[in-house]
Amino acid sequence: MVKLDQINISNDGLTKFFSPIEAAILRALWSEGEMTTSELTGKTNIPLTSVAGTLDRLVKAGYTTRRTETVNGRVRYVYEPVLSEEEAASEITTKILDSLVQAFGPLAVENFSKYSDKK
Amino acid sequence: MNIFGEITCYGQCLRSWAPIVAFIVIISLTSVAASLMLKNPKKRLQTFAFAQVSGLTGVALTYYLMNCSEMLSMYLFFAYVAISTILIFGTLLYYDRLMIKRLEAKPAGSILKWTQEYVDKLTSARVYYFDSAIPKAFAAGRSIFISIGLLEILDDDELKAVLAHESWHIRHNSRMPFLSRLALMAFSSSSEPELEEQADRFAAKVAGSAALFSARNKIDKVFI
């Protein structure tokens, strides 16, 4: 879920917060920086038919931007991540902490400090 | 008698039926408004058809229930016919312009000059591109729409086949009577298989069947 309105605690890694295809695209963009559509399908090994709609969604949700390039009469998209992996991690963490505080108030904050003491 | 007098008389004549007629009129107006806001063209036309039916029911009901002034019923009826006709024909005439606005489409000639030149040879239509990674092409009114996703995956020959296919639709559309086009827009979700076949035959003749075949293989069939 690009909008982070659904979190699946039991899923692994990024798929807790994103769909598997979204997660694969974001991971690829974080490691490569700029990528064309065909580089993305090559790197993630997911066919274009599944990737195309997800790319539109990621752009709309503001996780990636894309620009159009014309090279030798061929038109192509070049994708770029909007947030770095660190920035995305901090955005997600803030959102989740906010929702915990909203749900449990001071109890949540108390547990945060216990958690950081333990670490 | 002025119009307010007519309305008062109208309310009196309808007596206990007045709230029901008013209710039907409100439903009709709400669904017209809703149909203008809906994004899905099929749903929009269904809502519009519903508005038409409820509007007509309201007019018919007042006509039968009226037992004094019949003039207001006539005014209402003529106003209704005028407004709905303008809306129906307007939607049909400006459908492509609505799509251009909604998709924020831009002339395809500005990124690939030859696409517009190629279509100019086949029919009179404008070619537009829009921002989407999903490979998609369609014709509406006198405009052809292609997504950037389509430009990414097709080579020039395949793109020519797709443009020829859509050009055929435009040639065919412009020969089709107004009402059949309306019926097609309202009642068929995707195009008729028979029309698609004819469009493909034309595309194969103009751009070669090999190009058409490989374009078809690259794009999900529902998209063109």
Interface residues (C-beta under 8 A of the other chain):
Chain A: T37 S38 L48 T49 V51 A52 G53 L55 D56 R66 T68 T70 G73 R74 V75 R76 Y77
Chain B: I111 L112 S132 A133 I134 P135 I148 G149 L151 E152 I153 D156 D220
